[in-house]
């Protein structure tokens, strides 16, 4: 089982960002020969190595084999992802009736943050989205003909009606709204008890990103914002979002929440912040940035 072990790679990159040593690829015929990294998923759970098979300080690792059938796992279907340090990487849909040996386990991807090495965690975020895209686009949505996958780009093509289906990506804005030394934080029904975060929402057809920021803030808490500035972005594979971060300043209005989206919202200073999201998310990066700026 020693061939399954992932090396210790510290990239310093943002979670889910593309690691510098990773080179994307589409055509499996171009994959280097030999052992490859296999990012296998059964629903939202990822196949990982655990226990005594691991070396170093990692809690879990990514299987490294020529193919998963070497581990007794029959893959439903797979996608070539590219190379990591000249070794091939694959995404695989796993069957639901897996009988795993003790050294292998299925774990939810979100829970692997901080356990899985950053480089592999980033590739896993890409892999889970492609596995789901592959699973849900086996047939044409227009004429029900079996789809064919291109080896030149990441797209499925219908040979009957020429429909093309690219991997789904749902753009969403997430924004930190400030008012002098205060930031606006809200608690949504889906959050754990006591946790607050900044506002977010999906982009609608015909909108610019800045228009989405202003609309979402207006709809969720009833205030107007100005000076909308781009902050950064983060792929968010739960299930297929691209989070685009902004900062904005309060312009006018009083907080009036939309009860279908928000349970409560208020202004907070850096010294009285409630519990906020963990370091995995761009929401936390925006909040940490505000705290650092407020301390200057």
The 8 nearest C-alpha neighbors of each residue, nearest first, counted from 0:
[[1, 2, 3, 52, 4, 102, 70, 62],
 [2, 0, 3, 4, 52, 53, 54, 63],
 [1, 3, 0, 4, 63, 64, 62, 34],
 [4, 2, 63, 62, 1, 0, 64, 5],
 [3, 5, 2, 1, 53, 60, 63, 62],
 [4, 6, 60, 61, 7, 3, 63, 62],
 [7, 5, 8, 4, 54, 55, 60, 116],
 [6, 8, 5, 9, 116, 55, 57, 56],
 [9, 7, 6, 10, 118, 116, 117, 5],
 [10, 8, 11, 7, 117, 118, 116, 12],
 [9, 11, 12, 8, 118, 117, 18, 19],
 [10, 12, 9, 13, 117, 118, 18, 14],
 [13, 11, 10, 14, 16, 18, 117, 118],
 [12, 14, 16, 15, 11, 233, 117, 279],
 [15, 13, 16, 121, 279, 12, 117, 120],
 [16, 14, 121, 124, 234, 13, 120, 17],
 [15, 17, 13, 14, 121, 18, 12, 233],
 [16, 18, 121, 19, 15, 21, 122, 12],
 [19, 17, 21, 20, 118, 16, 12, 121],
 [20, 18, 21, 17, 10, 22, 12, 118],
 [19, 21, 18, 83, 84, 22, 82, 118],
 [20, 22, 83, 18, 19, 82, 23, 84],
 [21, 23, 82, 81, 83, 24, 20, 19],
 [24, 22, 81, 80, 21, 82, 25, 83],
 [23, 25, 81, 80, 26, 22, 79, 82],
 [26, 24, 79, 150, 152, 80, 27, 153],
 [25, 27, 150, 28, 29, 24, 151, 79],
 [28, 26, 30, 29, 79, 25, 150, 24],
 [27, 29, 26, 30, 31, 150, 25, 79],
 [30, 28, 27, 26, 31, 24, 25, 81],
 [31, 29, 27, 28, 87, 32, 81, 82],
 [32, 30, 87, 86, 29, 33, 85, 82],
 [33, 31, 30, 34, 87, 86, 35, 65],
 [32, 34, 65, 35, 31, 86, 64, 87],
 [33, 35, 65, 64, 63, 86, 32, 36],
 [36, 34, 87, 63, 64, 88, 86, 65],
 [35, 37, 63, 88, 62, 89, 87, 61],
 [38, 36, 89, 62, 39, 88, 90, 63],
 [39, 37, 90, 89, 91, 123, 126, 36],
 [38, 40, 91, 46, 45, 90, 37, 92],
 [41, 39, 45, 92, 44, 93, 42, 46],
 [40, 42, 93, 44, 43, 92, 95, 45],
 [41, 43, 44, 40, 92, 45, 131, 93],
 [44, 42, 107, 41, 40, 108, 45, 127],
 [45, 43, 107, 106, 41, 105, 40, 42],
 [44, 46, 40, 105, 106, 39, 107, 108],
 [45, 47, 105, 39, 104, 40, 106, 44],
 [48, 46, 61, 60, 104, 103, 59, 105],
 [47, 49, 103, 60, 59, 102, 61, 62],
 [50, 48, 59, 102, 103, 53, 47, 52],
 [51, 49, 52, 102, 53, 48, 59, 58],
 [50, 52, 53, 49, 102, 54, 48, 101],
 [53, 51, 50, 49, 1, 0, 102, 54],
 [54, 52, 51, 4, 50, 49, 55, 60],
 [53, 55, 56, 52, 4, 57, 51, 6],
 [56, 54, 57, 53, 7, 6, 58, 5],
 [55, 57, 58, 54, 53, 7, 59, 114],
 [58, 56, 59, 55, 114, 115, 116, 60],
 [57, 59, 114, 56, 49, 115, 60, 53],
 [60, 58, 49, 48, 57, 115, 47, 114],
 [59, 61, 48, 47, 5, 4, 115, 62],
 [60, 62, 47, 5, 48, 63, 36, 37],
 [63, 61, 3, 37, 36, 64, 48, 47],
 [62, 64, 3, 36, 35, 2, 34, 37],
 [65, 63, 34, 66, 35, 3, 62, 67],
 [64, 66, 34, 35, 33, 67, 63, 69],
 [67, 65, 64, 68, 69, 35, 37, 34],
 [66, 68, 69, 70, 72, 64, 71, 73],
 [67, 69, 72, 71, 70, 66, 73, 74],
 [68, 70, 67, 71, 66, 64, 72, 65],
 [71, 69, 68, 67, 72, 66, 64, 100],
 [70, 72, 68, 69, 73, 67, 99, 98],
 [73, 71, 68, 67, 70, 74, 69, 97],
 [72, 74, 68, 75, 71, 67, 93, 94],
 [73, 75, 93, 76, 72, 92, 91, 94],
 [74, 76, 92, 93, 94, 73, 77, 91],
 [77, 75, 74, 92, 91, 78, 93, 133],
 [78, 76, 91, 90, 92, 89, 79, 74],
 [77, 79, 90, 89, 80, 91, 76, 130],
 [78, 80, 89, 27, 25, 81, 88, 90],
 [81, 79, 89, 88, 24, 23, 78, 25],
 [82, 80, 24, 23, 22, 88, 87, 79],
 [83, 81, 87, 86, 85, 22, 88, 21],
 [82, 84, 21, 86, 85, 20, 87, 22],
 [83, 85, 86, 20, 82, 21, 22, 87],
 [86, 84, 82, 83, 87, 31, 22, 21],
 [85, 87, 82, 83, 84, 35, 31, 88],
 [88, 86, 82, 35, 30, 81, 31, 36],
 [89, 87, 36, 80, 81, 82, 35, 37],
 [88, 90, 79, 37, 80, 78, 38, 36],
 [91, 89, 38, 78, 126, 77, 39, 37],
 [92, 90, 77, 39, 76, 38, 93, 40],
 [91, 93, 40, 75, 76, 130, 39, 74],
 [92, 94, 41, 74, 40, 75, 91, 39],
 [95, 93, 96, 75, 97, 41, 74, 92],
 [94, 96, 97, 41, 93, 42, 98, 92],
 [97, 95, 94, 98, 93, 41, 99, 72],
 [98, 96, 95, 99, 94, 72, 93, 73],
 [99, 97, 96, 100, 72, 71, 95, 101],
 [98, 100, 97, 103, 101, 104, 102, 72],
 [99, 101, 102, 103, 98, 104, 70, 71],
 [102, 100, 103, 99, 104, 49, 50, 48],
 [103, 101, 49, 100, 48, 50, 52, 104],
 [104, 102, 48, 101, 100, 47, 49, 99],
 [105, 103, 47, 46, 106, 48, 99, 49],
 [104, 106, 46, 45, 44, 47, 107, 103],
 [105, 107, 44, 45, 108, 104, 46, 111],
 [108, 106, 44, 110, 109, 43, 45, 111],
 [107, 109, 111, 110, 44, 45, 106, 43],
 [110, 108, 111, 107, 112, 237, 106, 279],
 [109, 111, 108, 107, 112, 106, 114, 113],
 [112, 110, 114, 108, 109, 115, 113, 107],
 [113, 111, 114, 110, 109, 115, 120, 279],
 [112, 114, 115, 111, 116, 117, 110, 279],
 [115, 113, 111, 58, 112, 59, 57, 116],
 [116, 114, 111, 59, 113, 120, 112, 60],
 [115, 117, 119, 118, 120, 114, 8, 57],
 [118, 116, 120, 119, 121, 115, 9, 10],
 [119, 117, 121, 120, 116, 18, 10, 8],
 [118, 120, 122, 121, 116, 117, 123, 115],
 [119, 121, 117, 123, 118, 122, 115, 116],
 [122, 120, 15, 124, 118, 119, 123, 16],
 [121, 123, 119, 125, 124, 120, 126, 118],
 [124, 122, 126, 120, 125, 121, 119, 127],
 [125, 123, 121, 122, 126, 236, 127, 15],
 [124, 126, 122, 123, 128, 127, 129, 121],
 [125, 127, 123, 90, 129, 128, 124, 122],
 [126, 128, 130, 129, 124, 125, 123, 131],
 [127, 129, 131, 126, 130, 125, 239, 236],
 [130, 128, 132, 126, 131, 127, 133, 125],
 [129, 131, 127, 133, 128, 132, 92, 134],
 [130, 132, 134, 128, 129, 133, 135, 127],
 [133, 131, 129, 135, 134, 130, 166, 136],
 [132, 134, 130, 131, 136, 135, 129, 137],
 [135, 133, 131, 132, 136, 130, 137, 92],
 [134, 136, 132, 133, 137, 131, 138, 130],
 [137, 135, 138, 133, 134, 132, 139, 146],
 [136, 138, 146, 145, 135, 134, 133, 139],
 [139, 137, 145, 146, 143, 136, 144, 140],
 [138, 140, 143, 144, 141, 142, 146, 157],
 [139, 141, 143, 142, 138, 136, 162, 144],
 [140, 142, 139, 143, 162, 160, 144, 138],
 [141, 143, 144, 139, 140, 160, 159, 138],
 [144, 142, 139, 138, 140, 141, 145, 146],
 [143, 145, 139, 138, 142, 146, 157, 159],
 [146, 144, 138, 137, 139, 143, 147, 157],
 [145, 147, 157, 138, 137, 156, 139, 155],
 [148, 146, 156, 155, 157, 149, 145, 158],
 [149, 147, 155, 154, 156, 150, 146, 153],
 [148, 150, 151, 154, 152, 155, 147, 153],
 [149, 151, 26, 152, 25, 148, 153, 27],
 [152, 150, 149, 26, 25, 153, 154, 148],
 [153, 151, 154, 149, 150, 25, 26, 24],
 [154, 152, 25, 165, 149, 155, 151, 166],
 [153, 155, 165, 164, 152, 149, 148, 156],
 [154, 156, 148, 164, 147, 163, 146, 149],
 [157, 155, 163, 147, 146, 162, 148, 161],
 [156, 158, 161, 146, 162, 159, 160, 139],
 [159, 157, 161, 160, 156, 146, 147, 144],
 [158, 160, 157, 161, 144, 142, 162, 139],
 [159, 161, 162, 157, 158, 142, 141, 144],
 [160, 162, 157, 158, 159, 156, 163, 139],
 [163, 161, 157, 160, 156, 164, 139, 141],
 [164, 162, 156, 155, 161, 157, 154, 165],
 [163, 165, 155, 154, 156, 162, 166, 136],
 [164, 166, 154, 167, 153, 155, 163, 132],
 [167, 165, 132, 168, 164, 129, 154, 153],
 [166, 168, 165, 169, 239, 132, 164, 128],
 [167, 169, 239, 240, 170, 166, 241, 165],
 [168, 170, 240, 239, 241, 171, 167, 201],
 [171, 169, 241, 240, 202, 201, 242, 168],
 [170, 172, 201, 242, 202, 200, 241, 243],
 [173, 171, 243, 199, 200, 242, 244, 201],
 [174, 172, 199, 244, 198, 243, 245, 242],
 [175, 173, 245, 246, 244, 198, 176, 199],
 [174, 176, 246, 197, 247, 245, 177, 285],
 [177, 175, 247, 248, 183, 182, 246, 174],
 [178, 176, 182, 248, 181, 249, 179, 183],
 [179, 177, 181, 249, 248, 180, 182, 176],
 [178, 180, 181, 177, 182, 248, 249, 293],
 [181, 179, 268, 178, 293, 182, 177, 269],
 [182, 180, 268, 178, 267, 179, 177, 266],
 [183, 181, 177, 267, 266, 176, 178, 184],
 [182, 184, 266, 176, 265, 177, 267, 197],
 [185, 183, 197, 196, 264, 195, 265, 182],
 [186, 184, 264, 195, 196, 263, 197, 187],
 [185, 187, 195, 263, 262, 261, 264, 194],
 [186, 188, 261, 262, 189, 190, 260, 185],
 [187, 189, 190, 262, 261, 186, 260, 191],
 [188, 190, 187, 191, 186, 192, 260, 261],
 [191, 189, 187, 188, 194, 192, 186, 195],
 [190, 192, 194, 193, 189, 188, 187, 195],
 [193, 191, 194, 190, 186, 188, 195, 189],
 [192, 194, 191, 274, 195, 273, 186, 190],
 [195, 193, 274, 275, 192, 191, 190, 186],
 [196, 194, 186, 185, 275, 184, 274, 273],
 [197, 195, 184, 185, 275, 276, 186, 198],
 [196, 198, 184, 175, 185, 174, 282, 183],
 [197, 199, 174, 173, 196, 185, 216, 175],
 [200, 198, 173, 172, 174, 197, 171, 215],
 [201, 199, 171, 172, 215, 173, 202, 198],
 [202, 200, 171, 170, 172, 203, 199, 169],
 [201, 203, 171, 211, 170, 206, 200, 204],
 [202, 204, 206, 205, 201, 211, 207, 170],
 [205, 203, 206, 202, 207, 201, 211, 170],
 [204, 206, 203, 207, 202, 210, 208, 211],
 [207, 205, 204, 203, 210, 211, 208, 202],
 [206, 208, 210, 209, 211, 205, 202, 203],
 [207, 209, 211, 210, 212, 206, 202, 172],
 [210, 208, 212, 211, 207, 213, 227, 206],
 [211, 209, 207, 213, 212, 208, 206, 214],
 [210, 212, 214, 208, 209, 213, 202, 215],
 [213, 211, 209, 215, 210, 214, 216, 208],
 [212, 214, 210, 216, 211, 215, 217, 224],
 [215, 213, 211, 217, 216, 212, 218, 210],
 [214, 216, 218, 217, 212, 213, 211, 219],
 [217, 215, 219, 213, 214, 218, 220, 212],
 [216, 218, 221, 222, 214, 215, 219, 220],
 [219, 217, 215, 216, 221, 220, 214, 257],
 [218, 220, 257, 216, 256, 217, 215, 221],
 [219, 221, 256, 255, 254, 217, 216, 222],
 [222, 220, 217, 255, 254, 218, 219, 256],
 [221, 223, 252, 217, 220, 253, 251, 254],
 [224, 222, 251, 250, 217, 252, 249, 213],
 [225, 223, 249, 250, 248, 247, 213, 222],
 [224, 226, 248, 227, 250, 247, 249, 223],
 [227, 225, 247, 248, 228, 224, 246, 249],
 [228, 226, 247, 225, 246, 245, 209, 229],
 [229, 227, 246, 245, 226, 247, 230, 209],
 [228, 230, 245, 231, 244, 246, 227, 243],
 [231, 229, 245, 244, 228, 246, 232, 243],
 [232, 230, 244, 243, 229, 233, 245, 281],
 [233, 231, 243, 242, 244, 234, 241, 230],
 [232, 234, 242, 241, 235, 281, 243, 16],
 [235, 233, 241, 15, 242, 240, 236, 16],
 [234, 236, 240, 241, 237, 233, 239, 242],
 [235, 237, 238, 239, 124, 240, 128, 234],
 [238, 236, 239, 235, 240, 128, 109, 124],
 [237, 239, 236, 240, 128, 235, 127, 131],
 [240, 238, 236, 168, 237, 169, 128, 235],
 [241, 239, 169, 235, 168, 170, 236, 242],
 [240, 242, 234, 170, 235, 233, 171, 169],
 [241, 243, 171, 233, 232, 172, 234, 240],
 [244, 242, 232, 172, 173, 171, 231, 241],
 [243, 245, 173, 231, 230, 232, 174, 172],
 [246, 244, 229, 174, 230, 228, 173, 175],
 [245, 247, 175, 228, 174, 227, 176, 230],
 [248, 246, 227, 176, 226, 225, 224, 175],
 [249, 247, 177, 225, 176, 224, 226, 178],
 [248, 250, 224, 178, 177, 251, 225, 176],
 [251, 249, 224, 223, 225, 248, 252, 222],
 [252, 250, 223, 222, 249, 224, 253, 225],
 [253, 251, 222, 223, 221, 254, 250, 249],
 [254, 252, 222, 255, 221, 251, 220, 223],
 [253, 255, 220, 221, 222, 256, 252, 264],
 [254, 256, 220, 221, 253, 257, 222, 219],
 [257, 255, 220, 219, 258, 261, 254, 221],
 [256, 258, 219, 259, 260, 261, 220, 218],
 [259, 257, 261, 260, 262, 256, 263, 219],
 [258, 260, 257, 261, 262, 188, 256, 219],
 [261, 259, 258, 257, 187, 219, 262, 188],
 [260, 262, 187, 258, 263, 257, 186, 256],
 [263, 261, 187, 186, 258, 188, 260, 264],
 [262, 264, 186, 261, 185, 256, 265, 187],
 [265, 263, 185, 184, 186, 183, 256, 262],
 [264, 266, 183, 184, 185, 267, 263, 254],
 [265, 267, 183, 182, 181, 184, 268, 264],
 [268, 266, 181, 182, 272, 271, 183, 265],
 [267, 269, 181, 270, 271, 180, 272, 182],
 [268, 270, 290, 271, 272, 267, 293, 181],
 [271, 269, 268, 272, 267, 290, 273, 181],
 [272, 270, 268, 269, 267, 273, 266, 274],
 [271, 273, 269, 267, 270, 268, 274, 275],
 [272, 274, 275, 195, 271, 194, 193, 267],
 [275, 273, 194, 195, 193, 272, 276, 196],
 [274, 276, 195, 194, 196, 273, 277, 283],
 [277, 275, 283, 196, 278, 282, 280, 274],
 [278, 276, 279, 283, 280, 275, 282, 284],
 [277, 279, 280, 283, 276, 284, 281, 282],
 [280, 278, 277, 14, 281, 112, 283, 276],
 [281, 279, 282, 278, 283, 277, 284, 276],
 [280, 282, 284, 283, 285, 233, 279, 244],
 [283, 281, 280, 285, 284, 286, 197, 276],
 [284, 282, 286, 281, 285, 280, 278, 276],
 [283, 285, 281, 287, 282, 286, 288, 280],
 [286, 284, 288, 282, 283, 287, 281, 289],
 [285, 287, 283, 289, 288, 284, 290, 282],
 [288, 286, 290, 284, 289, 285, 283, 291],
 [287, 289, 285, 291, 286, 290, 284, 292],
 [290, 288, 292, 286, 287, 291, 293, 285],
 [289, 291, 287, 293, 292, 288, 269, 294],
 [290, 292, 288, 294, 289, 293, 287, 295],
 [293, 291, 289, 294, 295, 290, 288, 287],
 [292, 294, 290, 291, 295, 289, 180, 269],
 [293, 295, 291, 292, 290, 269, 289, 180],
 [294, 292, 293, 291, 290, 289, 288, 180]]
